[in-house]
Amino acid sequence: MLGLNVTAYLNWAIANLLGGYLGQWVTQPEAFGLDFALPAMFIGLLILQLLGRSNMGVDLWVVIGAVILTAAASPFLSSGLDVIAATIMAAALGMVMEKWK
């Protein structure tokens, strides 16, 4: 297990160093779709996690709540902070719905 963790950490550290060094030559990441790579990865992880759950109704309400809360908070909070606040509130909503049932 130690060997696996050390190998994974070294790979992560080297990839970050290379990305920091070589990233200066990528002048327009949007042209390659790199601006959407991280959100796409998290969307894929979310879908895989949702498919493994049995109660999709609560999950759907949490997603709808997060979208509505993000739209409602965006005029008042800076970009990025509105998503964080909406995520925390939607997660709390999901937890309450799970405990209430």
All heavy atoms as an XYZ file, in Angstrom:
750
protein
N       0.816     -1.176      0.000
C       0.000      0.000      0.000
C       0.872      1.258      0.000
O       0.555      2.232     -0.669
C      -0.914     -0.040      1.229
C      -1.955      1.002      1.215
S      -3.118      0.645     -0.087
C      -4.431      1.666      0.348
N       1.943      1.214      0.752
C       2.849      2.353      0.796
C       3.445      2.612     -0.584
O       3.529      3.759     -1.036
C       3.948      2.122      1.834
C       5.014      3.218      1.913
C       4.396      4.516      2.398
C       6.144      2.788      2.816
N       3.842      1.559     -1.262
C       4.413      1.714     -2.601
C       3.413      2.309     -3.578
O       3.761      3.156     -4.407
N       2.163      1.901     -3.481
C       1.120      2.445     -4.344
C       0.903      3.927     -4.068
O       0.820      4.745     -4.994
C      -0.178      1.668     -4.135
C      -1.387      2.157     -4.919
C      -1.182      1.920     -6.404
C      -2.634      1.469     -4.429
N       0.831      4.302     -2.786
C       0.613      5.701     -2.438
C       1.801      6.580     -2.808
O       1.623      7.705     -3.281
C       0.296      5.837     -0.950
C      -1.105      5.382     -0.629
O      -2.013      5.517     -1.437
N      -1.287      4.844      0.560
N       3.006      6.091     -2.592
C       4.191      6.870     -2.957
C       4.258      7.046     -4.471
O       4.544      8.139     -4.970
C       5.473      6.193     -2.405
C       6.718      6.815     -3.013
C       5.509      6.296     -0.888
N       3.965      6.000     -5.221
C       3.971      6.089     -6.679
C       2.904      7.070     -7.169
O       3.170      7.894     -8.051
C       3.714      4.694     -7.295
O       4.686      3.785     -6.803
C       3.795      4.748     -8.801
N       1.716      7.011     -6.597
C       0.648      7.929     -7.000
C       1.023      9.362     -6.664
O       0.798     10.277     -7.464
C      -0.662      7.539     -6.320
N       1.595      9.595     -5.485
C       1.984     10.944     -5.103
C       3.092     11.478     -5.994
O       3.048     12.637     -6.423
C       2.423     10.994     -3.637
C       2.917     12.358     -3.241
C       2.011     13.401     -3.051
C       4.266     12.629     -3.096
C       2.455     14.664     -2.715
C       4.716     13.875     -2.761
C       3.806     14.900     -2.566
O       4.256     16.147     -2.255
N       4.092     10.666     -6.281
C       5.175     11.119     -7.156
C       4.660     11.431     -8.551
O       5.072     12.423     -9.171
C       6.285     10.068     -7.206
C       7.141      9.944     -5.947
C       8.134      8.790     -6.092
C       7.867     11.240     -5.664
N       3.753     10.610     -9.057
C       3.153     10.871    -10.364
C       2.402     12.190    -10.353
O       2.510     12.999    -11.276
C       2.229      9.724    -10.743
C       1.684      9.864    -12.134
O       2.225     10.572    -12.960
N       0.576      9.187    -12.395
N       1.634     12.447     -9.292
C       0.885     13.693     -9.162
C       1.837     14.887     -9.096
O       1.618     15.905     -9.763
C       0.000     13.625     -7.916
C      -0.701     14.903     -7.614
C      -1.840     15.373     -8.197
C      -0.305     15.872     -6.653
N      -2.168     16.582     -7.649
C      -1.246     16.913     -6.697
C       0.755     15.962     -5.750
C      -1.167     18.032     -5.877
C       0.835     17.074     -4.938
C      -0.107     18.087     -5.007
N       2.885     14.777     -8.288
C       3.832     15.878     -8.129
C       4.564     16.180     -9.448
O       4.699     17.344     -9.842
C       4.836     15.556     -7.019
N       5.012     15.149    -10.138
C       5.717     15.346    -11.413
C       4.788     15.933    -12.461
O       5.162     16.845    -13.207
C       6.353     14.020    -11.881
C       7.496     13.634    -10.943
C       6.849     14.125    -13.319
C       8.020     12.233    -11.145
N       3.546     15.450    -12.522
C       2.583     15.982    -13.484
C       2.284     17.449    -13.203
O       2.142     18.254    -14.139
C       1.304     15.159    -13.457
N       2.190     17.832    -11.934
C       1.956     19.238    -11.608
C       3.145     20.115    -11.972
O       2.972     21.231    -12.468
C       1.628     19.391    -10.120
C       0.177     19.130     -9.845
O      -0.685     19.816    -10.375
N      -0.084     18.137     -9.039
N       4.336     19.625    -11.717
C       5.526     20.390    -12.085
C       5.622     20.563    -13.602
O       5.907     21.655    -14.100
C       6.781     19.711    -11.544
C       6.979     19.811    -10.030
C       8.146     18.928     -9.596
C       7.202     21.250     -9.619
N       5.383     19.475    -14.334
C       5.408     19.559    -15.795
C       4.300     20.469    -16.325
O       4.519     21.250    -17.252
C       5.298     18.170    -16.413
C       6.537     17.293    -16.324
C       6.241     15.893    -16.842
C       7.677     17.914    -17.096
N       3.123     20.378    -15.724
C       2.022     21.238    -16.142
C       2.309     22.706    -15.881
O       1.997     23.569    -16.698
N       2.912     22.984    -14.747
C       3.280     24.367    -14.442
C       4.357     24.894    -15.370
O       4.349     26.064    -15.762
N       5.289     24.039    -15.731
C       6.378     24.463    -16.607
C       5.932     24.528    -18.072
O       6.193     25.510    -18.764
C       7.569     23.513    -16.462
C       8.730     23.863    -17.347
C       9.489     24.998    -17.100
C       9.062     23.071    -18.433
C      10.555     25.332    -17.923
C      10.116     23.386    -19.257
C      10.859     24.522    -18.999
O      11.908     24.849    -19.815
N       5.270     23.490    -18.557
C       4.885     23.432    -19.963
C       3.599     24.204    -20.261
O       3.317     24.505    -21.420
C       4.722     21.975    -20.397
C       5.963     21.095    -20.266
C       5.643     19.657    -20.604
C       7.082     21.620    -21.153
N       2.824     24.521    -19.234
C       1.567     25.216    -19.434
C       1.718     26.628    -19.950
O       0.778     27.192    -20.518
N       2.880     27.214    -19.799
C       3.088     28.583    -20.272
C       3.067     28.671    -21.797
O       2.851     29.740    -22.352
C       4.396     29.126    -19.725
C       5.628     28.381    -20.212
C       6.885     28.859    -19.516
O       6.912     29.943    -18.962
N       7.918     28.033    -19.541
N       3.244     27.547    -22.465
C       3.233     27.559    -23.931
C       1.847     27.303    -24.519
O       1.669     27.384    -25.722
C       4.230     26.539    -24.476
C       5.648     26.991    -24.270
C       6.228     28.104    -24.777
C       6.628     26.353    -23.466
N       7.521     28.201    -24.333
C       7.800     27.128    -23.537
C       6.638     25.199    -22.699
C       8.960     26.791    -22.867
C       7.803     24.872    -22.038
C       8.942     25.659    -22.130
N       0.899     26.992    -23.674
C      -0.481     26.834    -24.144
C      -1.158     28.184    -23.941
O      -1.609     28.516    -22.849
C      -1.219     25.723    -23.363
C      -2.636     25.576    -23.866
C      -0.471     24.414    -23.468
N      -1.212     28.973    -25.013
C      -1.700     30.348    -24.877
C      -3.220     30.428    -24.848
O      -3.768     31.310    -24.210
C      -1.170     31.220    -26.027
O      -1.561     30.628    -27.266
C       0.341     31.323    -25.964
N      -3.896     29.529    -25.538
C      -5.354     29.534    -25.563
C      -5.865     28.140    -25.203
O      -6.139     27.319    -26.076
C      -5.880     29.944    -26.928
C      -5.556     31.379    -27.291
C      -6.082     31.712    -28.680
O      -6.395     30.839    -29.474
N      -6.164     32.995    -28.964
N      -6.044     27.862    -23.901
C      -6.504     26.526    -23.523
C      -7.918     26.223    -24.018
O      -8.290     25.073    -24.182
C      -6.441     26.531    -21.997
C      -6.392     27.955    -21.599
C      -5.800     28.701    -22.742
N      -8.709     27.269    -24.278
C     -10.071     27.062    -24.773
C     -10.073     26.392    -26.139
O     -11.000     25.660    -26.476
C     -10.828     28.394    -24.863
C     -10.944     29.137    -23.549
C      -9.739     30.032    -23.277
O      -8.979     30.363    -24.213
O      -9.555     30.385    -22.100
N      -9.054     26.647    -26.922
C      -8.979     26.068    -28.265
C      -8.850     24.541    -28.213
O      -9.270     23.850    -29.140
C      -7.801     26.666    -29.029
N      -8.266     24.027    -27.135
C      -8.087     22.585    -26.983
C      -9.133     21.948    -26.072
O      -9.102     20.759    -25.816
C      -6.696     22.283    -26.420
C      -5.584     22.797    -27.284
C      -4.834     23.890    -26.887
C      -5.295     22.196    -28.497
C      -3.814     24.370    -27.675
C      -4.269     22.670    -29.295
C      -3.529     23.763    -28.883
N     -10.034     22.761    -25.527
C     -11.039     22.253    -24.611
C     -10.511     22.028    -23.207
O     -11.150     21.362    -22.399
N      -9.355     22.581    -22.892
C      -8.751     22.361    -21.581
C      -9.459     23.137    -20.477
O      -9.321     22.806    -19.302
C      -7.270     22.742    -21.613
C      -6.399     21.900    -22.544
C      -4.975     22.426    -22.556
C      -6.432     20.451    -22.136
N     -10.232     24.157    -20.841
C     -10.955     24.909    -19.831
C     -12.127     24.112    -19.274
O     -12.649     24.422    -18.217
C     -11.433     26.239    -20.394
C     -12.321     26.066    -21.614
O     -12.150     25.069    -22.344
O     -13.176     26.939    -21.863
N     -12.524     23.057    -19.982
C     -13.657     22.249    -19.551
C     -13.225     20.872    -19.046
O     -14.057     20.082    -18.628
C     -14.658     22.089    -20.701
C     -15.976     21.543    -20.269
C     -16.804     22.264    -19.441
C     -16.385     20.288    -20.677
C     -18.018     21.757    -19.018
C     -17.607     19.772    -20.267
C     -18.422     20.505    -19.439
N     -11.938     20.598    -19.026
C     -11.473     19.256    -18.651
C     -11.789     18.927    -17.191
O     -12.290     17.835    -16.897
C      -9.971     19.140    -18.898
N     -11.526     19.821    -16.277
C     -11.771     19.543    -14.860
C     -13.260     19.443    -14.551
O     -13.675     18.482    -13.888
C     -11.097     20.602    -13.990
C     -11.028     20.290    -12.506
C     -10.221     19.021    -12.255
C     -10.429     21.454    -11.758
N     -14.107     20.385    -15.016
C     -15.547     20.188    -14.775
C     -16.082     18.908    -15.414
O     -16.942     18.239    -14.833
C     -16.195     21.421    -15.407
C     -15.137     22.450    -15.408
C     -13.857     21.707    -15.583
N     -15.582     18.543    -16.588
C     -16.037     17.317    -17.241
C     -15.657     16.090    -16.419
O     -16.438     15.138    -16.313
C     -15.454     17.215    -18.642
N     -14.479     16.104    -15.819
C     -14.067     14.984    -14.979
C     -14.987     14.849    -13.773
O     -15.440     13.747    -13.441
C     -12.626     15.173    -14.505
C     -12.147     14.039    -13.617
S     -10.642     14.397    -12.720
C     -11.208     15.594    -11.533
N     -15.314     15.970    -13.129
C     -16.188     15.913    -11.957
C     -17.612     15.532    -12.328
O     -18.297     14.849    -11.564
C     -16.146     17.228    -11.177
C     -14.922     17.353    -10.326
C     -13.984     18.324    -10.596
C     -14.715     16.490     -9.268
C     -12.852     18.442     -9.812
C     -13.582     16.586     -8.477
C     -12.646     17.574     -8.749
N     -18.085     15.957    -13.486
C     -19.414     15.546    -13.948
C     -19.436     14.038    -14.175
O     -20.388     13.355    -13.800
C     -19.814     16.319    -15.218
C     -20.100     17.776    -14.870
C     -21.026     15.688    -15.892
C     -20.261     18.681    -16.077
N     -18.383     13.494    -14.763
C     -18.290     12.051    -14.967
C     -18.269     11.292    -13.649
O     -18.942     10.259    -13.496
N     -17.517     11.783    -12.673
C     -17.493     11.143    -11.363
C     -18.858     11.219    -10.680
O     -19.297     10.258    -10.034
C     -16.430     11.791    -10.476
C     -14.981     11.520    -10.849
C     -14.051     12.386    -10.022
C     -14.645     10.054    -10.680
N     -19.546     12.339    -10.830
C     -20.874     12.493    -10.246
C     -21.867     11.512    -10.864
O     -22.637     10.864    -10.157
C     -21.375     13.925    -10.424
C     -22.798     14.205     -9.956
C     -22.910     14.041     -8.453
C     -23.247     15.576    -10.390
N     -21.827     11.374    -12.180
C     -22.745     10.456    -12.854
C     -22.485      9.019    -12.430
O     -23.417      8.260    -12.160
C     -22.647     10.625    -14.384
C     -23.264     11.958    -14.788
C     -23.329      9.474    -15.111
C     -23.063     12.318    -16.230
N     -21.222      8.633    -12.336
C     -20.906      7.275    -11.885
C     -21.392      7.035    -10.464
O     -21.886      5.953    -10.138
C     -19.404      7.026    -11.977
C     -18.847      6.863    -13.388
C     -17.326      6.762    -13.340
C     -19.433      5.638    -14.045
N     -21.281      8.034     -9.604
C     -21.739      7.879     -8.232
C     -23.261      7.816     -8.178
O     -23.828      7.043     -7.416
C     -21.234      9.024     -7.373
C     -21.557      8.863     -5.915
C     -20.930      9.929     -5.060
O     -20.375     10.893     -5.555
N     -21.005      9.766     -3.764
N     -23.938      8.618     -8.980
C     -25.399      8.618     -8.981
C     -25.966      7.309     -9.522
O     -27.009      6.845     -9.059
C     -25.940      9.798     -9.784
C     -25.760     11.175     -9.164
C     -26.290     12.245    -10.096
C     -26.407     11.266     -7.808
N     -25.306      6.724    -10.495
C     -25.793      5.466    -11.051
C     -25.710      4.321    -10.048
O     -26.454      3.356    -10.151
C     -25.017      5.106    -12.321
C     -25.276      6.009    -13.530
C     -24.367      5.608    -14.688
C     -26.733      5.961    -13.942
N     -24.823      4.426     -9.087
C     -24.668      3.385     -8.081
C     -25.645      3.514     -6.921
O     -25.682      2.672     -6.044
N     -26.449      4.580     -6.904
C     -27.403      4.796     -5.805
C     -28.787      4.301     -6.185
O     -29.150      4.275     -7.353
C     -27.467      6.274     -5.444
C     -26.216      6.759     -4.758
C     -26.290      8.218     -4.392
N     -27.555      8.656     -3.824
C     -27.784      8.783     -2.525
N     -26.843      8.464     -1.664
N     -28.950      9.228     -2.087
N     -29.557      3.956     -5.175
C     -30.896      3.437     -5.443
C     -31.966      4.518     -5.380
O     -33.013      4.381     -6.000
C     -31.230      2.337     -4.433
O     -31.211      2.874     -3.119
N     -31.735      5.604     -4.646
C     -32.742      6.636     -4.454
C     -32.420      7.841     -5.332
O     -31.788      8.795     -4.890
C     -32.816      7.040     -2.980
C     -34.025      7.872     -2.677
O     -34.826      8.170     -3.564
N     -34.165      8.261     -1.425
N     -32.872      7.812     -6.570
C     -32.566      8.895     -7.504
C     -33.447     10.126     -7.287
O     -33.112     11.208     -7.729
C     -32.732      8.394     -8.943
C     -31.742      7.334     -9.351
S     -30.100      7.987     -9.554
C     -30.281      8.758    -11.137
N     -34.576      9.975     -6.603
C     -35.478     11.109     -6.386
C     -34.840     12.201     -5.552
O     -34.909     13.384     -5.891
N     -34.206     11.818     -4.454
C     -33.530     12.796     -3.597
C     -32.382     13.445     -4.355
O     -32.172     14.664     -4.269
C     -33.040     12.130     -2.293
C     -32.185     13.081     -1.479
C     -34.209     11.631     -1.477
N     -31.645     12.651     -5.101
C     -30.530     13.188     -5.876
C     -31.000     14.217     -6.892
O     -30.361     15.261     -7.075
C     -29.793     12.057     -6.590
C     -29.203     11.050     -5.622
O     -28.967     11.420     -4.455
O     -28.988      9.903     -6.035
N     -32.120     13.936     -7.531
C     -32.661     14.873     -8.515
C     -33.068     16.181     -7.849
O     -32.801     17.260     -8.379
C     -33.842     14.238     -9.245
C     -34.478     15.066    -10.347
C     -33.463     15.338    -11.450
C     -35.690     14.364    -10.909
N     -33.687     16.109     -6.685
C     -34.072     17.327     -5.974
C     -32.854     18.124     -5.514
O     -32.871     19.357     -5.517
C     -34.974     16.995     -4.790
C     -36.378     16.747     -5.212
C     -37.037     15.555     -5.198
C     -37.283     17.701     -5.759
N     -38.309     15.712     -5.706
C     -38.488     17.035     -6.045
C     -37.207     19.060     -6.036
C     -39.591     17.664     -6.591
C     -38.310     19.699     -6.575
C     -39.481     19.014     -6.848
N     -31.791     17.448     -5.136
C     -30.564     18.135     -4.731
C     -29.951     18.859     -5.930
O     -29.515     20.011     -5.819
C     -29.562     17.155     -4.093
C     -28.202     17.793     -3.911
C     -30.096     16.659     -2.762
N     -29.940     18.210     -7.092
C     -29.405     18.848     -8.305
C     -30.243     20.066     -8.678
O     -29.706     21.138     -8.976
C     -29.338     17.835     -9.472
C     -29.035     18.530    -10.772
C     -28.305     16.771     -9.188
N     -31.566     19.912     -8.658
C     -32.447     21.036     -8.982
C     -32.246     22.171     -7.975
O     -32.162     23.349     -8.349
C     -33.916     20.563     -9.015
C     -34.149     19.651    -10.214
C     -34.872     21.753     -9.068
C     -35.484     18.933    -10.200
N     -32.132     21.813     -6.690
C     -31.890     22.831     -5.669
C     -30.570     23.550     -5.862
O     -30.482     24.768     -5.698
N     -29.535     22.826     -6.234
C     -28.228     23.441     -6.454
C     -28.266     24.411     -7.628
O     -27.684     25.501     -7.563
C     -27.172     22.362     -6.687
N     -28.960     24.036     -8.691
C     -29.057     24.913     -9.863
C     -29.823     26.185     -9.506
O     -29.410     27.307     -9.835
C     -29.714     24.171    -11.046
C     -30.054     25.128    -12.169
C     -28.806     23.064    -11.544
N     -30.946     26.028     -8.817
C     -31.758     27.192     -8.439
C     -30.993     28.089     -7.466
O     -30.989     29.323     -7.617
C     -33.106     26.726     -7.844
C     -33.967     26.099     -8.936
C     -33.834     27.888     -7.182
C     -35.214     25.421     -8.423
N     -30.332     27.497     -6.482
C     -29.571     28.291     -5.520
C     -28.397     29.006     -6.174
O     -28.081     30.145     -5.817
C     -29.092     27.401     -4.374
C     -30.175     26.915     -3.423
C     -29.628     25.828     -2.500
C     -30.727     28.066     -2.617
N     -27.746     28.369     -7.138
C     -26.650     29.024     -7.851
C     -27.165     30.216     -8.643
O     -26.562     31.294     -8.625
C     -25.939     28.038     -8.791
O     -25.436     26.946     -8.023
C     -24.793     28.693     -9.526
N     -28.284     30.030     -9.333
C     -28.866     31.136    -10.103
C     -29.318     32.268     -9.185
O     -29.161     33.455     -9.526
C     -30.031     30.629    -10.943
N     -29.851     31.921     -8.016
C     -30.315     32.951     -7.094
C     -29.159     33.688     -6.422
O     -29.263     34.881     -6.129
C     -31.218     32.326     -6.034
N     -28.060     33.001     -6.172
C     -26.931     33.618     -5.465
C     -25.977     34.362     -6.387
O     -25.211     35.200     -5.919
C     -26.159     32.547     -4.695
N     -26.022     34.090     -7.685
C     -25.038     34.692     -8.590
C     -25.096     36.214     -8.657
O     -24.043     36.835     -8.825
C     -25.160     34.078     -9.992
O     -26.414     34.357    -10.539
N     -26.252     36.890     -8.529
C     -26.197     38.360     -8.537
C     -25.570     38.952     -7.269
O     -25.103     40.085     -7.286
C     -27.668     38.788     -8.623
C     -28.417     37.602     -9.075
C     -27.641     36.422     -8.611
N     -25.547     38.178     -6.189
C     -25.093     38.715     -4.911
C     -23.678     38.307     -4.533
O     -23.020     38.997     -3.771
C     -26.051     38.283     -3.795
C     -27.480     38.650     -4.068
C     -28.393     37.679     -4.430
C     -27.894     39.965     -4.003
C     -29.709     38.006     -4.690
C     -29.203     40.320     -4.267
C     -30.115     39.335     -4.617
N     -23.219     37.177     -5.060
C     -21.897     36.660     -4.712
C     -21.006     36.638     -5.947
O     -21.489     36.586     -7.073
C     -22.017     35.246     -4.123
C     -22.822     35.119     -2.835
C     -22.974     33.649     -2.455
C     -22.162     35.880     -1.707
N     -19.706     36.649     -5.713
C     -18.775     36.619     -6.834
C     -18.805     35.260     -7.520
O     -19.285     34.268     -6.971
C     -17.355     36.922     -6.338
O     -16.923     35.901     -5.477
N     -18.264     35.231     -8.724
C     -18.239     34.003     -9.507
C     -17.396     32.954     -8.790
O     -16.273     33.213     -8.388
C     -17.658     34.288    -10.882
O     -17.592     33.101    -11.631
N     -17.922     31.800     -8.635
C     -17.244     30.729     -7.925
C     -17.757     30.601     -6.504
O     -18.014     29.504     -6.034
N     -17.895     31.722     -5.827
C     -18.418     31.691     -4.461
C     -19.893     31.327     -4.449
O     -20.363     30.660     -3.526
C     -18.183     33.041     -3.784
C     -18.411     33.103     -2.286
C     -17.526     32.084     -1.574
C     -18.148     34.491     -1.762
N     -20.618     31.732     -5.498
C     -22.031     31.365     -5.588
C     -22.207     29.858     -5.746
O     -23.109     29.265     -5.165
C     -22.724     32.111     -6.726
C     -22.040     31.904     -8.069
O     -20.924     31.356     -8.094
O     -22.617     32.304     -9.091
N     -21.317     29.232     -6.485
C     -21.384     27.778     -6.674
C     -21.051     27.059     -5.374
O     -21.712     26.066     -5.018
C     -20.426     27.338     -7.808
C     -20.387     25.836     -7.936
C     -20.830     27.980     -9.116
N     -20.065     27.552     -4.649
C     -19.689     26.926     -3.381
C     -20.833     27.033     -2.372
O     -21.190     26.059     -1.707
C     -18.394     27.555     -2.827
C     -17.222     27.225     -3.744
C     -18.118     27.092     -1.402
C     -15.957     27.978     -3.427
N     -21.419     28.224     -2.261
C     -22.524     28.416     -1.324
C     -23.726     27.548     -1.704
O     -24.355     26.924     -0.843
C     -22.919     29.890     -1.284
N     -24.043     27.485     -2.995
C     -25.174     26.676     -3.443
C     -24.909     25.192     -3.220
O     -25.825     24.439     -2.863
C     -25.456     26.946     -4.916
N     -23.676     24.754     -3.394
C     -23.331     23.351     -3.167
C     -23.503     22.977     -1.699
O     -24.055     21.918     -1.378
C     -21.880     23.081     -3.616
O     -21.760     23.409     -4.992
C     -21.493     21.639     -3.390
N     -23.050     23.854     -0.817
C     -23.197     23.582      0.620
C     -24.669     23.537      1.008
O     -25.115     22.639      1.731
C     -22.422     24.631      1.440
C     -20.922     24.443      1.232
C     -22.782     24.546      2.921
C     -20.067     25.545      1.798
N     -25.451     24.489      0.505
C     -26.876     24.516      0.841
C     -27.621     23.324      0.240
O     -28.495     22.738      0.881
C     -27.494     25.837      0.389
C     -27.062     27.013      1.241
S     -27.948     28.531      0.857
C     -27.063     29.092     -0.576
N     -27.281     22.938     -0.986
C     -27.942     21.790     -1.612
C     -27.557     20.494     -0.914
O     -28.393     19.594     -0.756
C     -27.589     21.727     -3.093
N     -26.310     20.384     -0.475
C     -25.897     19.195      0.269
C     -26.639     19.107      1.598
O     -27.052     18.018      2.019
C     -24.388     19.213      0.504
N     -26.827     20.253      2.252
C     -27.592     20.264      3.498
C     -29.047     19.873      3.232
O     -29.654     19.120      4.008
C     -27.524     21.647      4.146
N     -29.605     20.355      2.128
C     -30.965     19.988      1.745
C     -31.063     18.477      1.521
O     -32.001     17.832      1.988
C     -31.369     20.737      0.482
C     -32.672     20.323     -0.185
C     -33.847     20.770      0.670
C     -32.771     20.901     -1.579
N     -30.115     17.908      0.825
C     -30.111     16.464      0.580
C     -29.997     15.655      1.861
O     -30.650     14.635      2.036
N     -29.168     16.142      2.797
C     -29.019     15.449      4.063
C     -30.311     15.485      4.863
O     -30.740     14.466      5.419
C     -27.890     16.066      4.878
C     -27.590     15.294      6.135
S     -27.304     16.230      7.657
C     -28.132     17.732      7.511
N     -30.970     16.637      4.875
C     -32.242     16.745      5.586
C     -33.292     15.834      4.948
O     -34.048     15.158      5.642
C     -32.710     18.221      5.621
C     -34.151     18.335      6.080
C     -31.793     19.034      6.504
N     -33.321     15.799      3.624
C     -34.290     14.938      2.934
C     -34.024     13.465      3.214
O     -34.961     12.675      3.384
C     -34.277     15.220      1.434
C     -34.865     16.551      1.064
S     -34.733     16.911     -0.688
C     -35.904     15.747     -1.360
N     -32.760     13.065      3.264
C     -32.408     11.671      3.550
C     -32.801     11.289      4.983
O     -33.325     10.200      5.211
C     -30.917     11.437      3.349
C     -30.482     11.344      1.916
C     -30.771      9.987      1.315
O     -30.772      8.979      2.043
O     -31.022      9.945      0.105
N     -32.551     12.176      5.935
C     -32.863     11.887      7.341
C     -34.367     11.937      7.578
O     -34.887     11.216      8.422
C     -32.151     12.881      8.264
C     -30.668     12.771      8.235
C     -30.208     11.469      8.830
C     -28.698     11.419      8.828
N     -28.190     10.149      9.269
N     -35.073     12.802      6.850
C     -36.502     12.980      7.039
C     -37.276     11.752      6.573
O     -38.273     11.381      7.149
C     -36.956     14.232      6.306
C     -38.389     14.598      6.516
C     -39.068     14.568      7.693
C     -39.298     15.028      5.524
N     -40.357     14.984      7.495
C     -40.524     15.281      6.155
C     -39.207     15.242      4.152
C     -41.634     15.711      5.477
C     -40.314     15.698      3.480
C     -41.512     15.917      4.155
N     -36.777     11.120      5.506
C     -37.462      9.941      4.966
C     -37.239      8.821      5.926
O     -37.794      7.896      6.150
C     -36.923      9.592      3.585
C     -37.342     10.589      2.542
C     -36.791     10.201      1.225
C     -37.891      9.457      0.499
N     -37.565      9.058     -0.809
